[in-house]
């Protein structure tokens, strides 16, 4: 909105020429998201407390979590607002990639909101049935990917890290890949959201990494130099990614240990879906495995635990997801959280380095 209102004035006042630069608008989208979080965060937490929208804790989880019963949830609303408003203010709203990403993020956020509401109203940790939730996620992912495939010039090739000349065009099968990436990432972030600040930290780091990827993929000269796919117009996603970074930093202010508010499925499903959608658009689908390595590890720990118990009757971990395993081993919650953040930063740097290792 600000871009459309102020940039045309550059013909009269050169100062407004700065609005043409994605880097400038990305920085201020990040700052705007952070300020919105700081301003509206305390108010939202108070409203959630007034309406007694508190987290229901699983009785089969770690005993230390029982004291968290009643902590306000649905904090994902703050994240969504802090992403949407700056994006609408600073992005070029004629860009189709921005709208597809907003569509996926908002739809999955609404799904998470409905799930959180049912959990709160029923006073238990079960919300929408898993099969129903999965089907809705798949529908949103299919619509988003289908819309993406219809964008003129968008390549349905798949880029593999470390391989310079191997980028197969999978055609209509890209729809299946898109569903897998968006739904998988959405659920992976949801599984990671089990400790105070654990999910939002790696989300912030992943969003920052994809801010860079979006800018590079949308810049013809740099993309050619790095030998990565050039996707015309996708650089505008940097504004959305910057908003994600700012919103994540702002939410972490209130979600850090001991948390004043939880993001709930409202936040985790939408953030994961947004990351998956951005990975598709920037043609860095498989790098998401490295960038979001923490989410992958958490998901694999659940899959391994379930498979092992069904096949052998034995558990590999004391409890899954894996962050609970370390809790039961005696690690303090802040230690687990910060160490997982450090691993996430390390993985983000490795992912960026692959742009030159081809």
C-alpha positions in Angstrom: 0.0 0.0 0.0 2.8 2.5 0.9 4.7 1.3 -2.1 1.7 2.1 -4.4 1.0 5.4 -2.6 4.5 6.8 -2.2 6.7 5.4 -5.0 4.8 7.2 -7.8 5.9 10.5 -6.1 9.5 9.8 -7.0 9.0 11.7 -10.2 8.5 14.8 -8.2 10.6 14.1 -5.1 13.7 11.9 -5.5 13.5 10.9 -1.8 10.7 8.5 -2.6 12.8 6.6 -5.1 14.0 4.4 -2.2 10.6 2.6 -2.4 11.7 0.9 -5.6 14.3 -1.0 -3.7 13.3 -4.4 -2.3 16.1 -4.2 0.3 14.7 -0.9 1.7 11.1 -2.2 1.9 12.2 -5.5 3.4 14.1 -3.8 6.2 11.1 -1.6 7.1 8.6 -4.5 6.8 10.7 -6.3 9.4 10.8 -3.2 11.7 7.0 -2.7 11.2 6.3 -6.3 12.1 8.4 -6.0 15.2 6.7 -2.8 16.3 3.2 -4.3 15.8 4.2 -7.3 18.0 5.5 -5.0 20.7 2.4 -2.7 20.6 -0.3 -5.3 20.4 1.3 -8.2 22.1 0.5 -7.2 25.7 -3.1 -6.2 24.8 -3.7 -9.6 23.1 -2.3 -11.5 26.0 -4.6 -9.7 28.4 -7.6 -10.4 26.1 -6.7 -14.1 25.9 -6.5 -14.2 29.7 -9.8 -12.4 30.1 -11.6 -14.9 27.9 -9.8 -17.8 29.6 -8.2 -19.0 26.4 -5.6 -21.2 28.0 -3.5 -24.0 26.8 -4.7 -27.6 27.6 -1.7 -29.8 28.5 -1.4 -33.5 27.6 -1.5 -35.6 30.7 0.9 -38.1 29.1 3.6 -35.4 28.5 6.5 -34.4 30.8 5.3 -33.7 34.3 7.1 -30.3 34.3 4.6 -29.1 31.6 1.6 -29.4 33.9 2.5 -26.0 35.4 2.0 -24.5 32.0 -1.7 -25.4 32.1 -3.8 -22.2 31.4 -1.0 -20.2 29.7 -2.8 -18.1 27.0 -2.7 -19.8 23.6 -3.7 -18.7 20.1 -0.8 -16.3 20.1 -0.4 -17.1 16.5 -3.0 -14.4 15.9 -0.3 -11.8 16.8 2.1 -13.5 14.4 -0.4 -13.5 11.6 -1.3 -9.8 12.1 2.4 -8.9 12.3 3.0 -10.6 9.0 0.0 -9.5 7.1 0.0 -5.8 7.9 3.6 -5.1 7.0 3.4 -7.2 3.9 0.3 -5.2 2.7 2.0 -2.0 3.6 5.4 -2.5 2.0 5.0 -5.1 -0.8 4.1 -4.5 -4.4 0.5 -5.8 -4.3 0.4 -6.5 -8.0 2.9 -9.4 -7.4 1.1 -12.8 -7.6 3.7 -14.6 -5.5 2.9 -12.4 -2.5 -0.8 -13.1 -2.9 -0.4 -16.9 -3.2 1.8 -16.9 -0.1 -0.7 -14.8 1.8 -3.5 -17.2 0.7 -1.6 -20.3 2.0 -0.6 -18.6 5.3 -4.1 -17.2 6.1 -5.9 -20.4 5.2 -3.7 -22.6 7.4 -3.8 -19.9 10.1 -7.6 -20.2 10.1 -7.4 -24.0 10.2 -5.1 -23.7 13.2 -7.4 -21.1 14.8 -10.3 -23.5 14.5 -8.2 -26.3 16.0 -7.1 -24.2 18.9 -10.7 -23.0 19.6 -12.0 -26.5 19.8 -9.2 -27.5 22.2 -9.9 -24.5 24.4 -13.7 -24.9 24.3 -13.5 -28.6 25.1 -10.7 -28.1 27.7 -8.6 -30.9 26.3 -5.6 -31.3 23.9 -7.6 -32.7 21.1 -9.1 -30.4 18.4 -10.0 -31.1 14.8 -9.5 -34.8 14.0 -6.1 -35.5 12.5 -7.5 -36.9 9.2 -9.8 -33.8 8.7 -6.9 -31.4 9.4 -4.6 -33.2 7.0 -7.2 -33.1 4.2 -7.8 -29.4 4.6 -4.0 -28.8 4.7 -3.7 -30.8 1.5 -6.5 -28.9 -0.2 -4.8 -25.5 0.7 -1.5 -26.8 -0.5 -3.0 -28.1 -3.8 -4.7 -24.8 -4.5 -1.6 -22.8 -3.7 0.7 -25.0 -5.8 -1.8 -25.1 -8.7 -2.0 -21.3 -8.7 1.8 -21.2 -8.6 2.1 -23.5 -11.6 -0.2 -21.3 -13.6 2.0 -18.2 -13.2 3.6 -17.3 -16.5 7.2 -18.3 -16.6 7.3 -20.2 -13.3 9.5 -23.3 -13.8 8.4 -26.8 -12.7 12.0 -27.9 -12.5 13.4 -29.2 -9.3 16.9 -28.0 -8.1 19.1 -30.4 -6.1 21.7 -28.9 -3.8 25.3 -29.7 -4.7 24.3 -30.7 -8.3 25.1 -28.1 -10.9 23.5 -29.4 -14.0 20.8 -31.6 -12.6 17.4 -29.8 -12.6 14.8 -32.1 -14.0 11.4 -30.7 -15.1 8.8 -32.8 -13.4 5.8 -31.1 -15.1 2.4 -31.8 -13.5 4.1 -33.9 -10.8 5.2 -30.6 -9.3 1.7 -30.4 -7.8 2.4 -33.5 -5.7 5.7 -32.1 -4.6 4.0 -28.9 -3.7 1.5 -30.6 -1.5 4.2 -32.7 0.2 6.4 -29.7 0.9 3.7 -27.4 2.2 1.8 -30.0 4.3 5.0 -31.5 5.6 6.5 -28.2 6.7 3.3 -27.1 8.3 3.0 -30.2 10.4 6.8 -30.3 11.1 6.7 -26.8 12.7 3.6 -27.9 14.6 5.4 -30.9 16.1 8.4 -28.7 17.1 6.2 -26.3 19.0 6.5 -28.1 22.3 8.8 -25.8 24.4 8.8 -22.1 25.1 10.4 -20.4 22.1 11.5 -23.7 20.5 9.6 -23.4 17.3 9.7 -19.7 16.8 13.5 -19.5 16.9 14.2 -21.8 14.0 11.2 -20.3 12.1 12.8 -16.9 12.4 16.2 -18.2 11.2 14.6 -20.1 8.3 12.6 -17.0 7.3 15.8 -14.9 7.4 17.5 -17.5 5.2 14.7 -17.5 2.7 14.7 -13.7 2.6 18.1 -14.0 1.1 17.0 -16.8 -1.3 14.0 -14.9 -2.5 16.1 -11.8 -3.2 18.8 -13.8 -5.1 16.2 -15.8 -7.1 14.5 -12.6 -8.2 17.6 -10.9 -9.3 18.5 -12.0 -12.9 22.2 -11.1 -12.7 22.9 -12.6 -9.3 20.8 -15.7 -10.1 22.8 -16.3 -13.3 26.1 -15.8 -11.5 25.2 -18.3 -8.8 23.7 -20.7 -11.3 20.4 -20.8 -9.5 16.9 -20.6 -11.2 15.8 -17.0 -11.9 12.1 -16.5 -11.1 11.0 -13.2 -12.3 9.1 -11.2 -9.6 9.9 -13.6 -6.7 12.3 -11.1 -5.2 9.2 -9.3 -3.8 8.7 -12.3 -1.4 11.7 -10.8 0.5 9.1 -8.3 2.0 6.9 -11.2 3.2 9.9 -13.1 4.6 11.2 -9.9 6.3 7.7 -9.5 7.9 8.0 -13.2 9.1 11.4 -12.4 10.7 10.0 -9.3 12.5 6.9 -11.1 13.6 8.9 -14.0 14.9 11.3 -11.7 16.8 8.3 -9.8 18.3 6.5 -13.0 19.3 9.7 -14.5 20.8 9.7 -11.5 23.2 6.6 -12.9 24.8 7.1 -16.6 24.1 10.6 -16.9 25.5 11.0 -19.0 28.6 8.9 -18.8 30.7 6.3 -18.1 28.0 3.6 -15.6 28.5 1.7 -16.9 25.5 1.9 -19.9 23.2 1.4 -19.6 19.4 -0.9 -22.7 19.2 -1.8 -24.3 15.9 -2.8 -20.8 14.7 0.8 -19.9 14.5 2.6 -23.2 13.8 0.4 -24.4 10.9 0.5 -21.0 9.2 4.2 -20.4 9.7 5.1 -23.9 8.4 2.8 -23.5 5.5 4.4 -20.1 4.6 7.9 -21.6 4.7 6.9 -24.5 2.5 5.2 -22.1 0.0 8.2 -19.8 -0.1 10.6 -22.8 -0.6 8.6 -23.7 -3.7 8.6 -20.2 -5.2 12.3 -19.6 -4.7 13.1 -23.1 -6.2 14.9 -24.1 -3.1 12.5 -26.9 -2.1 15.2 -29.4 -1.1 17.3 -26.9 0.7 14.4 -26.6 3.1 15.5 -29.9 4.5 18.7 -28.3 5.5 17.4 -24.8 6.4 14.5 -26.4 8.5 16.7 -29.2 9.7 15.4 -28.8 13.3 11.8 -29.4 12.0 13.0 -32.4 10.0 14.7 -33.9 13.1 11.6 -33.4 15.3 9.4 -35.0 12.6 11.7 -38.0 12.1 11.9 -38.6 15.8 8.2 -39.1 15.9 8.2 -41.3 12.8 11.0 -43.4 14.2 9.4 -43.7 17.6 6.0 -44.8 16.2 7.5 -47.2 13.7 9.8 -48.8 16.3 7.0 -49.2 18.8 4.7 -50.8 16.3 7.3 -53.1 14.8 9.3 -54.1 17.9 7.2 -52.9 20.9 10.2 -50.8 22.0 10.8 -47.1 22.0 13.9 -45.5 20.6 13.5 -42.2 22.6 12.2 -41.7 26.1 9.5 -39.6 24.5 8.9 -38.0 21.1 9.2 -35.4 19.6 12.9 -35.5 20.5 12.9 -32.3 22.6 10.9 -34.3 25.2 13.5 -37.0 25.1 16.1 -34.5 26.3 13.8 -33.1 28.9 13.4 -36.6 30.4 17.2 -37.0 30.3 17.3 -34.0 32.7 18.3 -31.2 30.4 16.8 -27.8 31.5 14.2 -26.4 29.1 16.2 -23.3 28.2 19.3 -25.4 27.5 17.4 -27.5 24.9 15.8 -24.4 23.3 19.0 -22.5 22.9 21.0 -25.5 21.7 18.3 -26.2 19.0 18.6 -22.5 18.0 22.3 -22.8 17.6 21.9 -25.9 15.4 19.3 -24.0 13.3 21.8 -21.1 12.7 24.5 -23.6 11.8 22.1 -25.3 9.3 21.1 -22.0 7.8 24.7 -21.1 7.1 25.3 -24.5 5.6 22.3 -24.0 3.3 23.5 -20.6 2.2 27.0 -22.0 1.4 25.5 -24.6 -1.0 24.7 -21.7 -3.4 28.4 -21.7 -4.3 29.0 -25.5 -3.9 27.6 -26.8 -7.1 
